C-alpha cells in the first residue's frame, strides 16, 4: 500500500484507515487494486499524474504536486467567493 502512496490515517471511529498521502482519498477495500481504485475515484490526484513510484519522488516532484494542489484550492476558493 505504501508504494501506491497510501499512509495510515486513523480516526477515532476508523482506526485502520489508509489514505492517499496527497489527495487524502480513503476507503480502500483490502482486496482492491489501489492504483485502479485511485484512478477511478480521484483521477486528478497530483501523485497519480506524476506516474512515479512513491519511493522515486523527489523534493522537486513534491513541490510541483503542491503547486498544482494550491492552484486547484485557489480556484475553488475564488469560485465560492464569486458565487
Ligand atoms: Zn491521491
PDB file of the backbone (N, CA, C, O) and the ligand in Angstrom, with CONECT records:
HET     ZN  A 101       1
ATOM      1  N   UNK A   1       0.815  -1.196   0.000  1.00  0.00           N
ATOM      2  CA  UNK A   1       0.000   0.000   0.000  1.00  0.00           C
ATOM      3  C   UNK A   1       0.860   1.263   0.000  1.00  0.00           C
ATOM      4  O   UNK A   1       0.516   2.255  -0.642  1.00  0.00           O
ATOM      5  N   UNK A   2       1.964   1.220   0.712  1.00  0.00           N
ATOM      6  CA  UNK A   2       2.823   2.405   0.781  1.00  0.00           C
ATOM      7  C   UNK A   2       3.379   2.763  -0.598  1.00  0.00           C
ATOM      8  O   UNK A   2       3.520   3.943  -0.920  1.00  0.00           O
ATOM      9  N   UNK A   3       3.694   1.763  -1.406  1.00  0.00           N
ATOM     10  CA  UNK A   3       4.219   2.048  -2.745  1.00  0.00           C
ATOM     11  C   UNK A   3       3.190   2.741  -3.621  1.00  0.00           C
ATOM     12  O   UNK A   3       3.540   3.441  -4.571  1.00  0.00           O
ATOM     13  N   UNK A   4       1.913   2.543  -3.295  1.00  0.00           N
ATOM     14  CA  UNK A   4       0.838   3.201  -4.039  1.00  0.00           C
ATOM     15  C   UNK A   4       0.536   4.583  -3.468  1.00  0.00           C
ATOM     16  O   UNK A   4      -0.392   5.252  -3.924  1.00  0.00           O
ATOM     17  N   UNK A   5       1.313   5.016  -2.475  1.00  0.00           N
ATOM     18  CA  UNK A   5       1.146   6.354  -1.909  1.00  0.00           C
ATOM     19  C   UNK A   5       0.222   6.424  -0.714  1.00  0.00           C
ATOM     20  O   UNK A   5      -0.147   7.515  -0.280  1.00  0.00           O
ATOM     21  N   UNK A   6      -0.157   5.276  -0.175  1.00  0.00           N
ATOM     22  CA  UNK A   6      -1.080   5.277   0.960  1.00  0.00           C
ATOM     23  C   UNK A   6      -0.340   5.367   2.282  1.00  0.00           C
ATOM     24  O   UNK A   6       0.730   4.789   2.471  1.00  0.00           O
ATOM     25  N   UNK A   7      -0.943   6.104   3.171  1.00  0.00           N
ATOM     26  CA  UNK A   7      -0.406   6.216   4.526  1.00  0.00           C
ATOM     27  C   UNK A   7      -1.528   5.902   5.507  1.00  0.00           C
ATOM     28  O   UNK A   7      -2.709   6.032   5.184  1.00  0.00           O
ATOM     29  N   UNK A   8      -1.149   5.496   6.685  1.00  0.00           N
ATOM     30  CA  UNK A   8      -2.118   5.194   7.731  1.00  0.00           C
ATOM     31  C   UNK A   8      -2.671   6.515   8.266  1.00  0.00           C
ATOM     32  O   UNK A   8      -1.907   7.363   8.729  1.00  0.00           O
ATOM     33  N   UNK A   9      -3.982   6.695   8.205  1.00  0.00           N
ATOM     34  CA  UNK A   9      -4.605   7.940   8.683  1.00  0.00           C
ATOM     35  C   UNK A   9      -5.819   7.586   9.535  1.00  0.00           C
ATOM     36  O   UNK A   9      -6.958   7.826   9.135  1.00  0.00           O
ATOM     37  N   UNK A  10      -5.573   7.021  10.696  1.00  0.00           N
ATOM     38  CA  UNK A  10      -6.682   6.552  11.534  1.00  0.00           C
ATOM     39  C   UNK A  10      -7.480   7.693  12.151  1.00  0.00           C
ATOM     40  O   UNK A  10      -6.982   8.801  12.345  1.00  0.00           O
ATOM     41  N   UNK A  11      -8.724   7.384  12.449  1.00  0.00           N
ATOM     42  CA  UNK A  11      -9.560   8.307  13.206  1.00  0.00           C
ATOM     43  C   UNK A  11     -10.108   7.520  14.394  1.00  0.00           C
ATOM     44  O   UNK A  11      -9.903   6.310  14.499  1.00  0.00           O
ATOM     45  N   UNK A  12     -10.795   8.209  15.269  1.00  0.00           N
ATOM     46  CA  UNK A  12     -11.344   7.533  16.446  1.00  0.00           C
ATOM     47  C   UNK A  12     -12.332   6.447  16.039  1.00  0.00           C
ATOM     48  O   UNK A  12     -12.357   5.372  16.638  1.00  0.00           O
ATOM     49  N   UNK A  13     -13.152   6.725  15.013  1.00  0.00           N
ATOM     50  CA  UNK A  13     -14.161   5.763  14.571  1.00  0.00           C
ATOM     51  C   UNK A  13     -13.625   4.714  13.616  1.00  0.00           C
ATOM     52  O   UNK A  13     -14.172   3.615  13.525  1.00  0.00           O
ATOM     53  N   UNK A  14     -12.540   5.052  12.890  1.00  0.00           N
ATOM     54  CA  UNK A  14     -11.975   4.118  11.920  1.00  0.00           C
ATOM     55  C   UNK A  14     -10.468   3.999  12.138  1.00  0.00           C
ATOM     56  O   UNK A  14      -9.684   4.682  11.479  1.00  0.00           O
ATOM     57  N   UNK A  15     -10.072   3.138  13.054  1.00  0.00           N
ATOM     58  CA  UNK A  15      -8.657   3.055  13.424  1.00  0.00           C
ATOM     59  C   UNK A  15      -7.746   2.411  12.383  1.00  0.00           C
ATOM     60  O   UNK A  15      -6.525   2.512  12.502  1.00  0.00           O
ATOM     61  N   UNK A  16      -8.301   1.753  11.367  1.00  0.00           N
ATOM     62  CA  UNK A  16      -7.445   1.062  10.407  1.00  0.00           C
ATOM     63  C   UNK A  16      -7.550   1.630   8.995  1.00  0.00           C
ATOM     64  O   UNK A  16      -7.417   0.884   8.025  1.00  0.00           O
ATOM     65  N   UNK A  17      -7.781   2.914   8.862  1.00  0.00           N
ATOM     66  CA  UNK A  17      -7.963   3.543   7.552  1.00  0.00           C
ATOM     67  C   UNK A  17      -6.618   3.971   6.964  1.00  0.00           C
ATOM     68  O   UNK A  17      -5.730   4.453   7.666  1.00  0.00           O
ATOM     69  N   UNK A  18      -6.504   3.777   5.656  1.00  0.00           N
ATOM     70  CA  UNK A  18      -5.347   4.276   4.911  1.00  0.00           C
ATOM     71  C   UNK A  18      -5.859   5.262   3.875  1.00  0.00           C
ATOM     72  O   UNK A  18      -6.964   5.107   3.355  1.00  0.00           O
ATOM     73  N   UNK A  19      -5.057   6.275   3.575  1.00  0.00           N
ATOM     74  CA  UNK A  19      -5.475   7.256   2.580  1.00  0.00           C
ATOM     75  C   UNK A  19      -4.270   7.663   1.730  1.00  0.00           C
ATOM     76  O   UNK A  19      -3.119   7.447   2.109  1.00  0.00           O
ATOM     77  N   UNK A  20      -4.565   8.255   0.575  1.00  0.00           N
ATOM     78  CA  UNK A  20      -3.512   8.749  -0.300  1.00  0.00           C
ATOM     79  C   UNK A  20      -2.804   9.911   0.414  1.00  0.00           C
ATOM     80  O   UNK A  20      -3.468  10.797   0.952  1.00  0.00           O
ATOM     81  N   UNK A  21      -1.497   9.915   0.421  1.00  0.00           N
ATOM     82  CA  UNK A  21      -0.765  10.988   1.125  1.00  0.00           C
ATOM     83  C   UNK A  21      -1.012  12.340   0.475  1.00  0.00           C
ATOM     84  O   UNK A  21      -0.796  13.376   1.105  1.00  0.00           O
ATOM     85  N   UNK A  22      -1.457  12.346  -0.768  1.00  0.00           N
ATOM     86  CA  UNK A  22      -1.602  13.613  -1.476  1.00  0.00           C
ATOM     87  C   UNK A  22      -3.041  14.104  -1.558  1.00  0.00           C
ATOM     88  O   UNK A  22      -3.324  15.229  -1.147  1.00  0.00           O
ATOM     89  N   UNK A  23      -3.950  13.298  -2.074  1.00  0.00           N
ATOM     90  CA  UNK A  23      -5.336  13.756  -2.259  1.00  0.00           C
ATOM     91  C   UNK A  23      -6.237  13.345  -1.106  1.00  0.00           C
ATOM     92  O   UNK A  23      -7.398  13.750  -1.048  1.00  0.00           O
ATOM     93  N   UNK A  24      -5.710  12.541  -0.185  1.00  0.00           N
ATOM     94  CA  UNK A  24      -6.413  12.112   1.020  1.00  0.00           C
ATOM     95  C   UNK A  24      -7.630  11.234   0.714  1.00  0.00           C
ATOM     96  O   UNK A  24      -8.518  11.078   1.552  1.00  0.00           O
ATOM     97  N   UNK A  25      -7.662  10.663  -0.496  1.00  0.00           N
ATOM     98  CA  UNK A  25      -8.705   9.687  -0.815  1.00  0.00           C
ATOM     99  C   UNK A  25      -8.515   8.509   0.119  1.00  0.00           C
ATOM    100  O   UNK A  25      -7.393   8.044   0.317  1.00  0.00           O
ATOM    101  N   UNK A  26      -9.596   8.027   0.692  1.00  0.00           N
ATOM    102  CA  UNK A  26      -9.514   6.914   1.629  1.00  0.00           C
ATOM    103  C   UNK A  26     -10.581   5.892   1.327  1.00  0.00           C
ATOM    104  O   UNK A  26     -11.391   6.065   0.417  1.00  0.00           O
ATOM    105  N   UNK A  27     -10.572   4.830   2.096  1.00  0.00           N
ATOM    106  CA  UNK A  27     -11.613   3.827   1.989  1.00  0.00           C
ATOM    107  C   UNK A  27     -11.244   2.655   1.108  1.00  0.00           C
ATOM    108  O   UNK A  27     -12.109   2.082   0.445  1.00  0.00           O
ATOM    109  N   UNK A  28      -9.968   2.288   1.088  1.00  0.00           N
ATOM    110  CA  UNK A  28      -9.553   1.142   0.277  1.00  0.00           C
ATOM    111  C   UNK A  28     -10.126  -0.139   0.837  1.00  0.00           C
ATOM    112  O   UNK A  28     -10.114  -0.369   2.046  1.00  0.00           O
ATOM    113  N   UNK A  29     -10.624  -0.967  -0.055  1.00  0.00           N
ATOM    114  CA  UNK A  29     -11.010  -2.313   0.347  1.00  0.00           C
ATOM    115  C   UNK A  29      -9.742  -3.148   0.370  1.00  0.00           C
ATOM    116  O   UNK A  29      -8.850  -2.945  -0.455  1.00  0.00           O
ATOM    117  N   UNK A  30      -9.651  -4.092   1.311  1.00  0.00           N
ATOM    118  CA  UNK A  30      -8.413  -4.879   1.443  1.00  0.00           C
ATOM    119  C   UNK A  30      -7.985  -5.594   0.169  1.00  0.00           C
ATOM    120  O   UNK A  30      -6.789  -5.729  -0.090  1.00  0.00           O
ATOM    121  N   UNK A  31      -8.949  -6.056  -0.634  1.00  0.00           N
ATOM    122  CA  UNK A  31      -8.594  -6.811  -1.837  1.00  0.00           C
ATOM    123  C   UNK A  31      -8.652  -5.972  -3.118  1.00  0.00           C
ATOM    124  O   UNK A  31      -8.526  -6.520  -4.214  1.00  0.00           O
ATOM    125  N   UNK A  32      -8.838  -4.671  -3.001  1.00  0.00           N
ATOM    126  CA  UNK A  32      -8.937  -3.809  -4.188  1.00  0.00           C
ATOM    127  C   UNK A  32      -7.549  -3.480  -4.736  1.00  0.00           C
ATOM    128  O   UNK A  32      -6.570  -3.425  -3.992  1.00  0.00           O
ATOM    129  N   UNK A  33      -7.482  -3.265  -6.043  1.00  0.00           N
ATOM    130  CA  UNK A  33      -6.253  -2.781  -6.660  1.00  0.00           C
ATOM    131  C   UNK A  33      -6.211  -1.273  -6.418  1.00  0.00           C
ATOM    132  O   UNK A  33      -7.026  -0.526  -6.957  1.00  0.00           O
ATOM    133  N   UNK A  34      -5.285  -0.851  -5.630  1.00  0.00           N
ATOM    134  CA  UNK A  34      -5.247   0.556  -5.232  1.00  0.00           C
ATOM    135  C   UNK A  34      -5.071   1.506  -6.393  1.00  0.00           C
ATOM    136  O   UNK A  34      -5.709   2.558  -6.426  1.00  0.00           O
ATOM    137  N   UNK A  35      -4.220   1.166  -7.348  1.00  0.00           N
ATOM    138  CA  UNK A  35      -3.998   2.070  -8.475  1.00  0.00           C
ATOM    139  C   UNK A  35      -5.276   2.223  -9.293  1.00  0.00           C
ATOM    140  O   UNK A  35      -5.608   3.324  -9.732  1.00  0.00           O
ATOM    141  N   UNK A  36      -5.991   1.119  -9.496  1.00  0.00           N
ATOM    142  CA  UNK A  36      -7.226   1.176 -10.269  1.00  0.00           C
ATOM    143  C   UNK A  36      -8.290   1.986  -9.534  1.00  0.00           C
ATOM    144  O   UNK A  36      -8.925   2.858 -10.126  1.00  0.00           O
ATOM    145  N   UNK A  37      -8.484   1.704  -8.258  1.00  0.00           N
ATOM    146  CA  UNK A  37      -9.483   2.425  -7.467  1.00  0.00           C
ATOM    147  C   UNK A  37      -9.135   3.901  -7.350  1.00  0.00           C
ATOM    148  O   UNK A  37     -10.005   4.768  -7.445  1.00  0.00           O
ATOM    149  N   UNK A  38      -7.873   4.170  -7.145  1.00  0.00           N
ATOM    150  CA  UNK A  38      -7.406   5.544  -7.001  1.00  0.00           C
ATOM    151  C   UNK A  38      -7.659   6.327  -8.295  1.00  0.00           C
ATOM    152  O   UNK A  38      -8.152   7.455  -8.262  1.00  0.00           O
ATOM    153  N   UNK A  39      -7.323   5.725  -9.412  1.00  0.00           N
ATOM    154  CA  UNK A  39      -7.529   6.367 -10.713  1.00  0.00           C
ATOM    155  C   UNK A  39      -8.998   6.636 -10.972  1.00  0.00           C
ATOM    156  O   UNK A  39      -9.361   7.676 -11.520  1.00  0.00           O
ATOM    157  N   UNK A  40      -9.843   5.692 -10.575  1.00  0.00           N
ATOM    158  CA  UNK A  40     -11.275   5.815 -10.810  1.00  0.00           C
ATOM    159  C   UNK A  40     -11.893   6.902  -9.907  1.00  0.00           C
ATOM    160  O   UNK A  40     -12.718   7.695 -10.360  1.00  0.00           O
ATOM    161  N   UNK A  41     -11.491   6.928  -8.651  1.00  0.00           N
ATOM    162  CA  UNK A  41     -12.125   7.830  -7.677  1.00  0.00           C
ATOM    163  C   UNK A  41     -11.476   9.206  -7.601  1.00  0.00           C
ATOM    164  O   UNK A  41     -12.129  10.173  -7.210  1.00  0.00           O
ATOM    165  N   UNK A  42     -10.224   9.306  -7.961  1.00  0.00           N
ATOM    166  CA  UNK A  42      -9.525  10.584  -7.848  1.00  0.00           C
ATOM    167  C   UNK A  42      -8.575  10.759  -9.036  1.00  0.00           C
ATOM    168  O   UNK A  42      -7.356  10.802  -8.867  1.00  0.00           O
ATOM    169  N   UNK A  43      -9.155  10.859 -10.253  1.00  0.00           N
ATOM    170  CA  UNK A  43      -8.320  10.866 -11.462  1.00  0.00           C
ATOM    171  C   UNK A  43      -7.358  12.053 -11.557  1.00  0.00           C
ATOM    172  O   UNK A  43      -6.367  11.977 -12.283  1.00  0.00           O
ATOM    173  N   UNK A  44      -7.627  13.137 -10.845  1.00  0.00           N
ATOM    174  CA  UNK A  44      -6.750  14.304 -10.911  1.00  0.00           C
ATOM    175  C   UNK A  44      -5.768  14.390  -9.752  1.00  0.00           C
ATOM    176  O   UNK A  44      -5.159  15.437  -9.533  1.00  0.00           O
ATOM    177  N   UNK A  45      -5.611  13.322  -9.023  1.00  0.00           N
ATOM    178  CA  UNK A  45      -4.666  13.316  -7.900  1.00  0.00           C
ATOM    179  C   UNK A  45      -3.264  13.651  -8.430  1.00  0.00           C
ATOM    180  O   UNK A  45      -2.796  13.054  -9.400  1.00  0.00           O
ATOM    181  N   UNK A  46      -2.616  14.596  -7.788  1.00  0.00           N
ATOM    182  CA  UNK A  46      -1.279  15.005  -8.204  1.00  0.00           C
ATOM    183  C   UNK A  46      -0.269  13.878  -8.168  1.00  0.00           C
ATOM    184  O   UNK A  46       0.632  13.827  -9.005  1.00  0.00           O
ATOM    185  N   UNK A  47      -0.405  12.976  -7.213  1.00  0.00           N
ATOM    186  CA  UNK A  47       0.504  11.842  -7.130  1.00  0.00           C
ATOM    187  C   UNK A  47       0.308  10.907  -8.316  1.00  0.00           C
ATOM    188  O   UNK A  47       1.286  10.439  -8.901  1.00  0.00           O
ATOM    189  N   UNK A  48      -0.930  10.632  -8.676  1.00  0.00           N
ATOM    190  CA  UNK A  48      -1.197   9.751  -9.821  1.00  0.00           C
ATOM    191  C   UNK A  48      -0.692  10.354 -11.114  1.00  0.00           C
ATOM    192  O   UNK A  48      -0.148   9.644 -11.961  1.00  0.00           O
ATOM    193  N   UNK A  49      -0.866  11.660 -11.278  1.00  0.00           N
ATOM    194  CA  UNK A  49      -0.460  12.289 -12.531  1.00  0.00           C
ATOM    195  C   UNK A  49       1.055  12.318 -12.689  1.00  0.00           C
ATOM    196  O   UNK A  49       1.554  12.478 -13.803  1.00  0.00           O
ATOM    197  N   UNK A  50       1.802  12.163 -11.579  1.00  0.00           N
ATOM    198  CA  UNK A  50       3.263  12.105 -11.673  1.00  0.00           C
ATOM    199  C   UNK A  50       3.717  10.798 -12.327  1.00  0.00           C
ATOM    200  O   UNK A  50       4.793  10.737 -12.922  1.00  0.00           O
ATOM    201  N   UNK A  51       2.883   9.746 -12.211  1.00  0.00           N
ATOM    202  CA  UNK A  51       3.194   8.426 -12.772  1.00  0.00           C
ATOM    203  C   UNK A  51       4.557   7.911 -12.309  1.00  0.00           C
ATOM    204  O   UNK A  51       5.339   7.376 -13.096  1.00  0.00           O
ATOM    205  N   UNK A  52       4.818   8.084 -11.030  1.00  0.00           N
ATOM    206  CA  UNK A  52       6.061   7.604 -10.434  1.00  0.00           C
ATOM    207  C   UNK A  52       5.749   6.772  -9.209  1.00  0.00           C
ATOM    208  O   UNK A  52       4.727   6.962  -8.549  1.00  0.00           O
ATOM    209  N   UNK A  53       6.636   5.857  -8.922  1.00  0.00           N
ATOM    210  CA  UNK A  53       6.525   5.108  -7.691  1.00  0.00           C
ATOM    211  C   UNK A  53       6.766   6.066  -6.524  1.00  0.00           C
ATOM    212  O   UNK A  53       7.580   6.984  -6.622  1.00  0.00           O
ATOM    213  N   UNK A  54       6.055   5.845  -5.431  1.00  0.00           N
ATOM    214  CA  UNK A  54       6.179   6.711  -4.261  1.00  0.00           C
ATOM    215  C   UNK A  54       7.638   6.846  -3.827  1.00  0.00           C
ATOM    216  O   UNK A  54       8.065   7.923  -3.410  1.00  0.00           O
ATOM    217  N   UNK A  55       8.393   5.768  -3.922  1.00  0.00           N
ATOM    218  CA  UNK A  55       9.785   5.789  -3.462  1.00  0.00           C
ATOM    219  C   UNK A  55      10.714   6.554  -4.411  1.00  0.00           C
ATOM    220  O   UNK A  55      11.863   6.822  -4.060  1.00  0.00           O
ATOM    221  N   UNK A  56      10.242   6.899  -5.580  1.00  0.00           N
ATOM    222  CA  UNK A  56      11.067   7.618  -6.553  1.00  0.00           C
ATOM    223  C   UNK A  56      10.802   9.125  -6.570  1.00  0.00           C
ATOM    224  O   UNK A  56      11.448   9.859  -7.318  1.00  0.00           O
ATOM    225  N   UNK A  57       9.855   9.587  -5.750  1.00  0.00           N
ATOM    226  CA  UNK A  57       9.527  11.012  -5.743  1.00  0.00           C
ATOM    227  C   UNK A  57      10.687  11.843  -5.198  1.00  0.00           C
ATOM    228  O   UNK A  57      11.345  11.452  -4.234  1.00  0.00           O
ATOM    229  N   UNK A  58      10.923  12.969  -5.813  1.00  0.00           N
ATOM    230  CA  UNK A  58      11.949  13.890  -5.333  1.00  0.00           C
ATOM    231  C   UNK A  58      11.268  15.096  -4.676  1.00  0.00           C
ATOM    232  O   UNK A  58      10.051  15.257  -4.758  1.00  0.00           O
ATOM    233  N   UNK A  59      12.059  15.919  -4.039  1.00  0.00           N
ATOM    234  CA  UNK A  59      11.509  17.144  -3.443  1.00  0.00           C
ATOM    235  C   UNK A  59      10.935  18.019  -4.546  1.00  0.00           C
ATOM    236  O   UNK A  59       9.889  18.640  -4.357  1.00  0.00           O
ATOM    237  N   UNK A  60      11.596  18.077  -5.685  1.00  0.00           N
ATOM    238  CA  UNK A  60      11.096  18.868  -6.812  1.00  0.00           C
ATOM    239  C   UNK A  60       9.738  18.334  -7.276  1.00  0.00           C
ATOM    240  O   UNK A  60       8.837  19.116  -7.582  1.00  0.00           O
ATOM    241  N   UNK A  61       9.588  17.014  -7.330  1.00  0.00           N
ATOM    242  CA  UNK A  61       8.300  16.417  -7.703  1.00  0.00           C
ATOM    243  C   UNK A  61       7.223  16.848  -6.722  1.00  0.00           C
ATOM    244  O   UNK A  61       6.126  17.242  -7.118  1.00  0.00           O
ATOM    245  N   UNK A  62       7.549  16.767  -5.433  1.00  0.00           N
ATOM    246  CA  UNK A  62       6.565  17.115  -4.419  1.00  0.00           C
ATOM    247  C   UNK A  62       6.179  18.596  -4.527  1.00  0.00           C
ATOM    248  O   UNK A  62       5.005  18.942  -4.395  1.00  0.00           O
ATOM    249  N   UNK A  63       7.148  19.453  -4.762  1.00  0.00           N
ATOM    250  CA  UNK A  63       6.852  20.885  -4.903  1.00  0.00           C
ATOM    251  C   UNK A  63       5.947  21.132  -6.106  1.00  0.00           C
ATOM    252  O   UNK A  63       5.047  21.970  -6.045  1.00  0.00           O
ATOM    253  N   UNK A  64       6.179  20.418  -7.181  1.00  0.00           N
ATOM    254  CA  UNK A  64       5.326  20.543  -8.364  1.00  0.00           C
ATOM    255  C   UNK A  64       3.895  20.098  -8.049  1.00  0.00           C
ATOM    256  O   UNK A  64       2.929  20.753  -8.441  1.00  0.00           O
ATOM    257  N   UNK A  65       3.775  18.977  -7.336  1.00  0.00           N
ATOM    258  CA  UNK A  65       2.447  18.492  -6.956  1.00  0.00           C
ATOM    259  C   UNK A  65       1.757  19.497  -6.040  1.00  0.00           C
ATOM    260  O   UNK A  65       0.564  19.760  -6.190  1.00  0.00           O
ATOM    261  N   UNK A  66       2.497  20.051  -5.104  1.00  0.00           N
ATOM    262  CA  UNK A  66       1.922  21.011  -4.164  1.00  0.00           C
ATOM    263  C   UNK A  66       1.453  22.267  -4.907  1.00  0.00           C
ATOM    264  O   UNK A  66       0.408  22.833  -4.586  1.00  0.00           O
ATOM    265  N   UNK A  67       2.226  22.688  -5.889  1.00  0.00           N
ATOM    266  CA  UNK A  67       1.824  23.853  -6.687  1.00  0.00           C
ATOM    267  C   UNK A  67       0.489  23.586  -7.380  1.00  0.00           C
ATOM    268  O   UNK A  67      -0.382  24.455  -7.411  1.00  0.00           O
ATOM    269  N   UNK A  68       0.330  22.386  -7.934  1.00  0.00           N
ATOM    270  CA  UNK A  68      -0.923  22.035  -8.608  1.00  0.00           C
ATOM    271  C   UNK A  68      -2.074  21.968  -7.602  1.00  0.00           C
ATOM    272  O   UNK A  68      -3.191  22.386  -7.905  1.00  0.00           O
ATOM    273  N   UNK A  69      -1.798  21.443  -6.407  1.00  0.00           N
ATOM    274  CA  UNK A  69      -2.841  21.366  -5.386  1.00  0.00           C
ATOM    275  C   UNK A  69      -3.292  22.777  -4.993  1.00  0.00           C
ATOM    276  O   UNK A  69      -4.488  23.025  -4.838  1.00  0.00           O
ATOM    277  N   UNK A  70      -2.348  23.687  -4.834  1.00  0.00           N
ATOM    278  CA  UNK A  70      -2.691  25.058  -4.470  1.00  0.00           C
ATOM    279  C   UNK A  70      -3.498  25.742  -5.570  1.00  0.00           C
ATOM    280  O   UNK A  70      -4.399  26.527  -5.276  1.00  0.00           O
ATOM    281  N   UNK A  71      -3.189  25.455  -6.817  1.00  0.00           N
ATOM    282  CA  UNK A  71      -3.949  26.030  -7.922  1.00  0.00           C
ATOM    283  C   UNK A  71      -5.407  25.576  -7.857  1.00  0.00           C
ATOM    284  O   UNK A  71      -6.321  26.381  -8.034  1.00  0.00           O
ATOM    285  N   UNK A  72      -5.619  24.282  -7.602  1.00  0.00           N
ATOM    286  CA  UNK A  72      -6.982  23.748  -7.507  1.00  0.00           C
ATOM    287  C   UNK A  72      -7.698  24.377  -6.310  1.00  0.00           C
ATOM    288  O   UNK A  72      -8.856  24.779  -6.417  1.00  0.00           O
ATOM    289  N   UNK A  73      -7.010  24.459  -5.181  1.00  0.00           N
ATOM    290  CA  UNK A  73      -7.604  25.032  -3.977  1.00  0.00           C
ATOM    291  C   UNK A  73      -7.993  26.499  -4.207  1.00  0.00           C
ATOM    292  O   UNK A  73      -9.105  26.908  -3.875  1.00  0.00           O
ATOM    293  N   UNK A  74      -7.076  27.282  -4.774  1.00  0.00           N
ATOM    294  CA  UNK A  74      -7.363  28.695  -5.006  1.00  0.00           C
ATOM    295  C   UNK A  74      -8.504  28.890  -5.999  1.00  0.00           C
ATOM    296  O   UNK A  74      -9.313  29.806  -5.856  1.00  0.00           O
ATOM    297  N   UNK A  75      -8.560  28.027  -6.998  1.00  0.00           N
ATOM    298  CA  UNK A  75      -9.651  28.095  -7.969  1.00  0.00           C
ATOM    299  C   UNK A  75     -10.994  27.859  -7.263  1.00  0.00           C
ATOM    300  O   UNK A  75     -11.967  28.569  -7.517  1.00  0.00           O
ATOM    301  N   UNK A  76     -11.038  26.845  -6.365  1.00  0.00           N
ATOM    302  CA  UNK A  76     -12.276  26.560  -5.627  1.00  0.00           C
ATOM    303  C   UNK A  76     -12.660  27.728  -4.742  1.00  0.00           C
ATOM    304  O   UNK A  76     -13.831  28.106  -4.701  1.00  0.00           O
ATOM    305  N   UNK A  77     -11.702  28.312  -4.031  1.00  0.00           N
ATOM    306  CA  UNK A  77     -11.981  29.441  -3.136  1.00  0.00           C
ATOM    307  C   UNK A  77     -12.498  30.629  -3.937  1.00  0.00           C
ATOM    308  O   UNK A  77     -13.459  31.278  -3.525  1.00  0.00           O
ATOM    309  N   UNK A  78     -11.886  30.918  -5.056  1.00  0.00           N
ATOM    310  CA  UNK A  78     -12.310  32.051  -5.896  1.00  0.00           C
ATOM    311  C   UNK A  78     -13.714  31.826  -6.433  1.00  0.00           C
ATOM    312  O   UNK A  78     -14.522  32.754  -6.464  1.00  0.00           O
ATOM    313  N   UNK A  79     -14.014  30.598  -6.857  1.00  0.00           N
ATOM    314  CA  UNK A  79     -15.348  30.309  -7.382  1.00  0.00           C
ATOM    315  C   UNK A  79     -16.393  30.462  -6.287  1.00  0.00           C
ATOM    316  O   UNK A  79     -17.493  30.946  -6.555  1.00  0.00           O
ATOM    317  N   UNK A  80     -16.076  30.059  -5.052  1.00  0.00           N
ATOM    318  CA  UNK A  80     -17.017  30.227  -3.937  1.00  0.00           C
ATOM    319  C   UNK A  80     -17.249  31.697  -3.664  1.00  0.00           C
ATOM    320  O   UNK A  80     -18.386  32.114  -3.446  1.00  0.00           O
ATOM    321  N   UNK A  81     -16.190  32.490  -3.672  1.00  0.00           N
ATOM    322  CA  UNK A  81     -16.313  33.921  -3.395  1.00  0.00           C
ATOM    323  C   UNK A  81     -17.148  34.607  -4.486  1.00  0.00           C
ATOM    324  O   UNK A  81     -17.941  35.505  -4.199  1.00  0.00           O
ATOM    325  N   UNK A  82     -16.961  34.176  -5.726  1.00  0.00           N
ATOM    326  CA  UNK A  82     -17.667  34.806  -6.843  1.00  0.00           C
ATOM    327  C   UNK A  82     -19.149  34.427  -6.857  1.00  0.00           C
ATOM    328  O   UNK A  82     -19.982  35.173  -7.372  1.00  0.00           O
ATOM    329  N   UNK A  83     -19.469  33.270  -6.290  1.00  0.00           N
ATOM    330  CA  UNK A  83     -20.865  32.788  -6.319  1.00  0.00           C
ATOM    331  C   UNK A  83     -21.760  33.566  -5.364  1.00  0.00           C
ATOM    332  O   UNK A  83     -22.955  33.286  -5.271  1.00  0.00           O
TER     333      UNK A  83
HETATM  334 ZN    ZN A 101      -4.340  10.539  -4.438  1.00  0.00          ZN
END
